[in-house]
Amino acid sequence: MLDTPSTAGSAAVPTLSLADQARDPQGFATAFGESFKRFGFAIVADHGVPQPLIDRAWAETGALFALPDAEKRDYHQAGGGGARGYTPFKTEIAKDAKHVDLKEFWHVGRELPAGHRYADVMAPNIWPTRPEGFKGTFVELFAAFDQAGDRLLSAIALYLGLAPDWFDRAVKDGNSVLRLLHYPPIPVDAEGVRAGAHEDINLITLLLGAEEAGLELLDRDTGRWLAIKPPEGAMVVNVGDMLQRLTNHVLPSTTHRVVNPPPERRGHSRYSMPFFLHPAPDFLIETLPQTITAENPNRYPNPITAHDYLYERLVEIGLIKK
């Protein structure tokens, strides 16, 4: 029987320092990979994203979601799958869930030059006219996340016995998305949860803002929900389904959710900033040979492009209507 939010234990996910990577690349890769293998999650301190930039981003995020509802909805693109700009409250639903999530969000993607070969499958960004510093802040933050993500992918490559730059070709001009999330105050008897149980679609997710209680992972060994409680300023990183598929489940994509706070905290907003690191649209997700063994036969004999895989999943979670 699964734990209720009120009885969830704490996950013993280790906190690692990305600063150790320069001194001992293989040691960091082993610790990072083992945390992924056990939990599907890791906590990373000293991630290199500058704190003043993060502080600016939180201020801009708060100002954005404080705008009047009608103004925010001007930036919603019906039929756009939520790829860029604003997605209103109660739009997204976890796969197989009964209730929509209690959240609104904004997506920032990669800025592509005119005529880029991915321009037909990667939508241009939508920028609000206010707050004024929004575009500059999030173009800069996207680049910082990109850089941190490259370093973490290098560690994953080493852990898997690949060249440290193996993922470079996969993610060059990748379709990564920076999501600004606002979970508004909710009534005590709210139906549903802030984010229903789900797995992420992408390669890895880098998350800021998990210090605020609510994030829980489902422990595969025990079937219990476990709360993730990172130190202030640390980043929570988790495996997405694309990496799970690529590694034949050696690195598992773990079910997680954001539960509602206790009644006395439900009058408060919750904000978070996940960076969903995606490969390029034409990257072929094909099972890595070294992850196929007699005990772990190839679960995915038919490769799929990252673009086609993403489309399938966006249909499942209700962001694209077929």
C-alpha positions in Angstrom: 0.0 0.0 0.0 1.4 3.4 -1.0 2.1 6.0 1.7 -0.2 9.0 2.0 1.6 12.4 1.8 1.3 12.8 5.6 3.3 9.6 6.3 5.9 9.8 3.6 9.4 9.1 4.9 12.6 10.9 3.8 14.6 9.6 0.8 18.3 9.0 1.5 19.4 10.6 -1.8 23.0 11.7 -1.4 24.1 15.3 -1.8 27.1 15.5 -4.2 29.3 18.4 -5.1 29.7 19.1 -8.8 33.0 20.9 -7.8 34.4 17.4 -7.1 34.1 16.6 -10.8 37.2 18.6 -11.9 39.3 16.9 -9.2 38.0 13.3 -9.7 35.8 12.9 -12.8 35.5 9.1 -12.4 34.8 9.3 -8.7 32.0 11.9 -9.2 30.6 9.9 -12.1 30.4 6.7 -10.0 28.7 8.5 -7.1 26.3 10.3 -9.4 25.5 7.2 -11.5 25.0 5.0 -8.4 22.5 7.5 -7.0 20.6 7.5 -10.3 20.7 3.7 -10.4 19.3 3.4 -6.8 16.8 6.3 -6.7 16.5 7.8 -10.2 17.5 11.0 -8.4 20.6 12.8 -7.2 21.1 16.1 -5.3 23.9 18.3 -6.6 25.4 21.2 -4.7 28.0 23.6 -6.2 26.3 23.3 -9.6 27.8 26.5 -11.0 24.5 28.4 -11.7 25.2 31.8 -10.1 23.1 32.6 -7.1 22.5 36.2 -8.1 21.1 35.0 -11.4 18.9 32.5 -9.6 17.7 35.3 -7.3 16.8 37.5 -10.3 15.0 34.6 -11.9 12.8 34.0 -8.8 11.9 37.7 -8.6 11.0 37.7 -12.3 9.0 34.5 -11.9 7.0 35.9 -9.0 6.3 39.1 -11.0 5.2 37.2 -14.0 2.6 35.0 -12.2 1.3 38.0 -10.3 0.1 39.6 -13.6 -3.6 39.6 -14.2 -5.0 36.3 -15.4 -6.2 37.9 -18.7 -2.8 39.3 -19.4 -1.1 36.0 -18.9 -3.6 34.2 -21.1 -2.6 36.5 -24.0 0.6 34.5 -24.0 -1.2 31.1 -24.2 -1.0 29.5 -27.6 -4.0 27.2 -28.1 -2.9 24.0 -29.9 0.7 24.7 -29.3 1.2 21.9 -26.8 2.4 24.2 -24.1 5.8 24.3 -25.9 6.4 28.0 -25.3 4.8 30.8 -23.3 2.0 30.4 -20.8 -0.1 27.3 -19.8 -3.1 28.2 -17.6 -4.0 26.7 -14.2 -5.5 23.2 -14.3 -4.4 22.3 -17.9 -1.8 19.5 -17.5 -2.7 16.1 -16.2 -0.4 13.3 -15.2 -0.7 10.1 -17.4 -3.6 8.0 -16.1 -4.5 10.6 -13.4 -8.1 11.4 -12.5 -7.6 15.1 -11.7 -5.7 17.9 -13.4 -2.6 19.3 -11.7 -3.0 22.4 -9.5 -0.4 24.5 -11.3 0.2 27.1 -14.0 3.5 27.4 -15.9 5.6 29.2 -18.5 8.0 27.6 -20.9 11.2 29.1 -22.2 13.0 27.2 -25.0 16.2 27.6 -26.9 16.7 30.7 -28.9 17.5 29.6 -32.5 18.9 31.8 -35.2 16.7 32.5 -38.3 16.6 29.7 -40.7 17.9 27.1 -38.3 17.3 23.5 -39.4 15.2 22.8 -36.3 13.0 25.9 -36.7 10.1 23.8 -38.1 9.9 21.6 -35.0 11.2 23.9 -32.2 8.8 26.8 -31.6 10.1 30.3 -31.2 10.0 31.8 -27.7 7.1 34.0 -26.5 8.4 36.9 -24.4 6.1 38.9 -22.2 6.2 42.7 -22.3 6.5 42.7 -18.5 8.3 42.2 -16.2 10.9 44.1 -18.1 14.0 42.1 -17.3 12.3 38.7 -18.1 13.9 37.9 -21.4 17.4 38.8 -20.5 17.2 36.9 -17.2 15.9 33.7 -18.7 18.1 33.6 -21.8 21.0 33.8 -19.3 19.6 31.2 -17.0 18.8 28.8 -19.9 22.5 29.0 -20.9 23.7 28.4 -17.3 21.4 25.3 -17.0 22.7 24.1 -20.4 26.3 24.3 -19.1 25.5 22.5 -15.8 23.6 19.9 -17.8 26.5 19.2 -20.1 28.7 18.5 -17.1 26.2 16.1 -15.6 25.8 14.3 -18.9 29.5 13.9 -19.1 29.4 12.2 -15.7 26.6 9.9 -16.9 28.6 9.0 -20.0 31.7 8.1 -17.9 29.5 6.0 -15.6 28.1 4.1 -18.6 31.6 3.5 -20.0 31.2 6.0 -22.8 33.6 8.9 -23.9 32.9 11.9 -21.6 31.8 13.9 -24.6 29.4 11.2 -25.9 26.2 13.3 -25.2 27.6 16.4 -26.9 26.3 15.4 -30.3 23.0 14.3 -28.8 22.1 17.6 -27.1 23.7 20.2 -29.5 20.9 22.6 -30.2 18.6 20.3 -28.2 14.9 20.9 -27.5 15.4 21.6 -23.8 12.7 23.5 -21.9 13.0 25.7 -18.8 9.7 25.6 -17.0 8.7 28.3 -14.5 6.1 26.7 -12.2 3.6 28.4 -9.9 1.4 26.3 -7.6 -1.1 28.9 -6.4 -2.7 28.8 -2.9 -5.3 26.1 -2.7 -8.3 25.5 -0.4 -8.0 22.9 2.3 -10.5 20.6 0.5 -8.7 21.0 -2.9 -9.4 18.1 -5.3 -6.2 16.6 -6.7 -2.6 17.4 -6.0 -0.2 20.1 -7.2 1.5 17.6 -9.5 0.2 14.1 -9.9 2.5 11.0 -9.9 4.5 11.0 -13.2 7.8 10.4 -14.8 9.6 13.1 -16.9 9.9 12.7 -20.6 13.4 14.0 -21.3 17.0 12.9 -20.6 17.6 14.5 -17.2 15.8 17.2 -15.3 17.6 19.9 -13.3 15.4 21.4 -10.6 15.7 24.5 -8.5 13.2 25.3 -5.8 12.7 21.8 -4.3 13.7 23.2 -0.8 10.0 24.1 -0.4 8.4 20.8 0.9 6.2 18.7 -1.4 8.5 16.8 -3.8 8.3 13.0 -3.3 9.7 10.0 -5.2 8.3 6.5 -5.2 10.9 4.1 -3.9 10.9 1.1 -6.2 12.3 -1.2 -3.5 9.6 -0.6 -0.9 6.7 1.0 -2.8 6.8 3.9 -0.3 6.6 7.6 -1.1 9.8 9.4 0.1 10.2 13.1 0.5 13.2 14.8 -1.1 14.7 17.5 1.1 17.8 19.1 -0.6 20.0 21.6 1.2 19.3 25.2 0.4 20.7 26.2 -3.0 21.3 22.6 -4.2 19.8 21.2 -7.4 17.7 18.1 -7.6 18.5 16.1 -10.7 16.5 13.1 -12.0 16.4 10.6 -14.8 13.8 11.1 -17.6 12.2 8.5 -19.7 14.5 9.1 -22.7 17.6 8.3 -20.7 15.8 5.3 -19.2 15.0 4.0 -22.7 18.6 4.8 -23.9 20.1 2.8 -21.0 17.6 -0.1 -21.1 16.4 0.8 -17.6 19.9 0.6 -16.1 19.2 4.2 -15.1 15.5 4.3 -14.2 13.1 7.1 -14.5 11.4 7.3 -11.1 7.8 8.2 -10.5 7.5 11.4 -8.5 4.9 13.9 -7.5 4.3 17.3 -5.7 1.9 16.8 -2.8 -0.3 19.5 -1.3 1.1 21.1 1.9 -0.5 20.7 5.3 -3.6 22.8 5.7 -1.8 25.7 7.5 0.5 26.1 4.5 -2.2 25.9 1.7 -2.6 29.7 1.6 1.0 30.0 0.3 2.2 29.8 -3.3 5.0 27.3 -4.3 7.4 28.1 -7.1 10.0 25.9 -8.8 12.2 25.9 -11.9 12.8 22.6 -13.6 15.1 22.5 -16.7 14.1 19.6 -18.9 17.2 18.7 -20.8 16.2 17.2 -24.2 18.3 15.9 -27.1 18.0 17.4 -30.6 14.8 16.5 -32.3 16.4 14.2 -34.8 18.5 12.3 -32.2 17.8 8.6 -32.4 17.0 7.0 -29.1 18.6 3.6 -29.6 19.4 1.2 -26.7 23.1 1.4 -25.8 24.7 -2.0 -26.5 26.6 -2.2 -23.2 23.2 -2.0 -21.3 21.9 -5.2 -23.1 22.7 -8.4 -21.3 21.2 -11.9 -20.9 19.6 -10.7 -17.6 18.5 -7.4 -19.1 17.5 -8.1 -22.7 16.8 -5.1 -25.0 13.4 -3.7 -24.1 13.3 -1.4 -27.0 14.4 -3.1 -30.2 12.8 -0.3 -32.4 14.6 3.0 -32.1 12.6 6.3 -32.1 13.6 9.9 -32.7 13.5 12.3 -29.8 10.9 14.4 -31.6 8.5 11.5 -32.2 8.9 10.3 -28.6 8.2 13.7 -27.2 5.0 14.1 -29.4 3.7 10.7 -28.2 4.1 11.7 -24.6 2.6 15.2 -24.9 -0.5 13.6 -26.3 -0.6 11.3 -23.2 -0.5 14.2 -20.7 -3.1 16.4 -22.5 -0.8 19.2 -23.8 -1.4 18.1 -27.4 -4.9 17.1 -28.6 -4.9 14.5 -31.5 
